[in-house]
Amino acid sequence: MSTLEFFKWCDSTWISLVIRDSTNIFPVVEVFHLFGLTLLLGIVTVVDMRILGFGLRRQSIPAVAKALEAWGVGAAVLTITTGILLFLSEAMKCYANQAFPYKMWFLLAGIVLYFLTQRGITKNTMSLGVMKLVAVLTLVVWYGVALAGRAIAFV
């Protein structure tokens, strides 16, 4: 199956048709998508700013990361689930959109980076220098997801 065939299939699933044919479902799903992304970006920013030495200095880095871990996972699940629904309803638009692949690459990088580094941060098994590099990369990647996602509407 080619990429184009896959996108066409996604665009014609029953769920994509239901979302596309409704005047209310798409905006509601988009609100939850943006809420999840906002929550996720807030959590990423708080943890990464702590790693970089800005704010919450009385709490250890692992304590901050651990305290926000469940919220971050929940926000990521909400964002990805609603993102899939949004994608299904506009798969052919995404196929032709130049910003969409960038969003997907940033998303993949964010997920991989999380799974490669989260345990090291919460268990404090990484050096501070490596944690700071991870923090900067994480900020770039997750804000890249947001910016590329926003660009989808304009390119």
C-alpha positions in Angstrom: 0.0 0.0 0.0 1.4 3.4 -1.0 1.4 6.4 1.2 -1.3 8.0 -1.0 -3.5 4.9 -0.7 -3.1 4.9 3.0 -4.1 8.5 3.3 -7.1 7.9 1.0 -8.1 4.9 3.1 -7.9 7.0 6.3 -9.9 9.7 4.7 -12.7 7.3 3.8 -13.1 5.5 7.1 -16.5 5.7 8.8 -15.1 7.7 11.7 -13.5 10.3 9.3 -16.9 10.6 7.6 -18.8 11.0 10.8 -16.4 13.8 12.0 -16.3 15.5 8.7 -20.1 15.4 8.2 -20.8 16.8 11.7 -20.8 20.5 12.4 -19.9 20.0 16.1 -17.6 17.0 16.4 -14.5 18.4 14.7 -14.4 21.6 16.8 -15.0 19.7 20.0 -12.2 17.2 19.2 -9.9 20.2 18.3 -10.6 21.9 21.6 -9.6 18.7 23.5 -6.5 18.4 21.2 -5.4 21.9 21.9 -6.1 21.5 25.6 -4.0 18.4 25.8 -1.2 20.0 23.8 -1.3 23.1 26.0 -1.1 21.0 29.2 1.7 18.9 27.7 3.7 22.0 26.7 3.2 23.5 30.1 4.5 20.3 31.8 7.4 20.0 29.5 8.3 23.6 30.1 8.1 23.4 33.9 10.3 20.3 34.0 12.8 21.6 31.5 13.0 25.0 33.1 13.7 23.3 36.4 16.5 21.2 34.8 17.9 24.3 33.3 17.9 26.0 36.7 15.0 28.4 36.3 12.4 28.1 39.0 11.4 25.4 41.5 14.9 25.3 42.9 13.8 24.0 46.3 12.5 20.8 44.6 14.9 18.3 43.1 14.7 17.6 39.4 13.6 14.0 39.9 10.8 15.2 42.3 9.5 17.7 39.8 9.7 15.2 36.9 8.0 12.5 38.9 5.3 14.7 40.3 4.3 15.8 36.7 4.9 12.4 35.0 1.3 11.1 35.2 -0.1 14.4 34.0 2.3 14.5 31.1 1.5 11.0 30.0 -2.3 11.8 30.3 -1.8 15.0 28.3 0.2 13.1 25.6 -2.4 10.4 25.3 -5.2 13.0 25.0 -3.3 15.0 22.4 -2.3 11.9 20.3 -5.8 10.4 20.5 -7.5 13.5 19.4 -4.8 14.2 16.8 -5.5 10.8 15.2 -9.2 11.7 15.0 -8.4 15.1 13.5 -6.0 13.4 11.0 -8.7 10.9 10.0 -11.1 13.6 9.3 -8.7 15.5 7.1 -6.2 12.9 5.8 -6.1 14.1 2.3 -5.6 17.7 3.4 -2.7 16.4 5.5 -1.3 14.5 2.6 -1.0 17.6 0.5 0.2 19.8 3.4 3.9 20.7 3.6 3.9 21.3 7.3 2.3 17.9 8.2 5.4 15.8 7.8 7.4 18.1 10.0 4.8 17.8 12.7 5.0 14.0 12.5 8.8 14.0 12.6 8.8 16.3 15.6 6.1 14.1 17.3 8.1 10.9 16.7 11.3 12.6 18.0 9.4 13.8 21.1 8.0 10.3 21.9 11.4 8.6 21.3 13.2 11.3 23.4 10.7 10.8 26.3 11.1 7.0 26.4 14.9 7.2 26.1 15.3 9.8 28.9 12.4 9.9 31.3 13.7 7.1 33.6 17.1 8.7 33.7 15.6 12.0 34.8 13.1 10.6 37.4 15.7 8.2 38.8 18.5 10.8 38.7 20.9 8.5 36.8 21.9 11.2 34.2 24.5 13.8 34.6 23.2 17.4 34.9 24.9 18.2 31.6 23.1 15.4 29.8 19.8 16.5 31.5 20.3 20.0 30.3 20.9 18.9 26.7 17.8 16.7 26.9 15.8 19.7 28.3 16.8 21.9 25.4 16.1 19.2 22.8 12.7 18.4 24.5 11.7 22.1 24.3 12.7 22.3 20.7 10.9 19.1 19.7 7.6 19.7 21.6 7.3 23.3 20.6 8.2 22.2 17.1 5.2 19.9 17.2 3.0 22.8 18.2 4.4 25.2 15.6 4.3 22.7 12.8 0.7 21.8 13.8 -0.3 25.4 13.7 1.4 25.8 10.3 -0.8 23.1 8.9 -3.6 25.7 8.8 -1.6 28.2 6.8 0.4 26.2 4.2 
